[in-house]
């Protein structure tokens, strides 16, 4: 039986920014969503404020900032898609306050980042960046000194999550000895060995690669003291977040010859567009690989990200499933048959579920199933009923104290 939604899918406004892969557009349209506005670039703040007023679903990458001020303008917004791993560009507390789940793509570009790490390890161990720069100047540095194979070298991975563990597998296949450090206990893959402290990892590694999120704990986690612990002549690679490495300290370690090479793909301050000039303390060194935040930026990864995030947004819009939301209680549901479905998002306060149920029992409506998940701030309940009531019931649901938003899905 075809579901009759509370409002037509064609009336749901979707805004996709920053050149999100067309796979997202395709997934939305094939799912019945056709009112899609697409931009290849980010919008400036004023444009975004104006556009977002009538948007129900927005998709962004890393340049668009969804601040609490912007979200105040978004009266119709019910879903945010971050077509990236990170969600730092979104005020997650504000979106939760407004009852808006935020979805991202934590898996789709894992392989792309891992492959670039391996490539940079090989390039730096062979001194390719410095020799390439010399060749461009007409110098012929055909030397074997300080040029090494990856086999038998000790790789230290900081952060053994999706990307770190992929790097581990690829590096071990090439004959590297893999060690890692993570603040959480993780299952070691292959012959990888966990270190009990960051200091222990730094001391034994020929190459260090970082794969951690941006948090207070990771701010400048590699600075002067940590660099001193690293082996003389070791290599540092950062494809995680620009804030986790103190590049001033790294520049000093390069000048002193303590580090033999560095690869950096992320920076504390990055240009908002290709028209802006990029600057970093590492630009003076030939033995440094600098890339413009392209670790996960392959065609395959972008296509997968487009589909992954669009699928999560469609599932939430179609049946209320919040699996994969980074700021929301998670419920996984399939569409029901011959029943109505209501969504209710509220502050996590005692007695709310009883008040919600009373709205239905007062109308002699039988609740066939109910799904509730909470976190310390909010509760999210999905109610399936054996009824064919109209939307007037929403007035009573929305009138319940501490309600954030309510919706009759179909």
C-alpha positions, 0 to 999 in steps of 0.5 A: 500500500502506498503511503500518504505522507503528511505533506507531499515529497515534492513540497520538501525543499532540499538545498545542496551546497559546495558541489556535493556529488550528483549521486546525492541528487540522484538518490533524492530524485529516485526517492521521490524528492524533486524540489532540489536546489543545487550550488557548486559553491558555498553561499555567503552568510547573507545568502545562506540566511535567506535561502535556509528560511524555506529549506527542510533538508540541507546538505553541506561539506566543510566550508558552510557554517551552520551556526546557532544564529543561522539555525534561528532562521531555519524555521522549516529545517528538519534534517542536516547532512554533512557530506564529510566525516567531520561535523565541526561546521555545524553547531550540534547543540543548537541543532539538537535544541531545535530537534534537527538530526545531523548525519555525516559519512564516517566510512565512505572516504576511509579508503581514499585517506588511507591510500594517500597516507601510504603514498606519502609514507613511500614518497617521504621515505624515498625523499621524493618531494625534496629530490623532485623540488631539486630537479625542478631547479636543475639539480640532479640528486641521484643519491641512495643515502637517506632513501629507504624502503617501507618494509621493516619500518615502524609505523605509529598510528595515533587514532585506531578508528575507521581510517587508522585501522585501514592504514594499519592493514595496508601498511602491514601488507607492505611489510611495516611493523604497525603500532597504534595508540587510542584512548579507547580499547580497540581490536587490533587487526593483523599483527598491529600492537597497541601502545599504552601511551602516546609517549611510548608510540612516539619513541618507537616509530619511524613514521607517525600518522594521525587519525583523530577528531578535533576535540579539546583533548586533541588540540596541539597533541603534537607539539614541541614536547611530543616532537622531542620524543620522536626518533631523529629522522622520523616522519610525521603525517597529518591527514586528520585535523589542522588543530591537532598539530602545532606546525610552528613546532614542526617547522622548528623540528624540520630546521633542526633536522629532527624530522626528515619529512612531513606531510600535511593535508589539514591546517588550523586556518584554511582558505574559504575558496581557491581565490584566497591565498594559502599560508603555512609555516611549512612552505619553506621546506622541500621535504614537506608534502602540502596538499589542500585538504584532499585526503578523502577527495577522490571521485569514488569517495565523493560518490559514496559520500553523496549516496551515504548521507542522502540515504540517511536523510531520506530514511529519516524523512520517510520513516523517522529512522535516525541511525547515523545521526551524530547529535540525536537518539538513534532509532532504526525503523522500517515503514509500517503497513496500514498504520499512521506514524507520528514523530515527537521530539521533546526535552528529556523530562519525566512524564512526557511519554505519559502525556504523549500517550494521553493525546491518543487514548483521549481519542480512543486511538490504539497505539500499535507500537511505540519506540523511544530513545533518549539522551540526557537532553532530549527524547525521541519517540515514534508512535504507530497507530491503528487510525486514520486521523487527520493532522488536528491531533498534531495541535495537541501533541505540539501543545504538550509542555517541553515539546520541541517538534512533532510531525505526523509522518503519514 
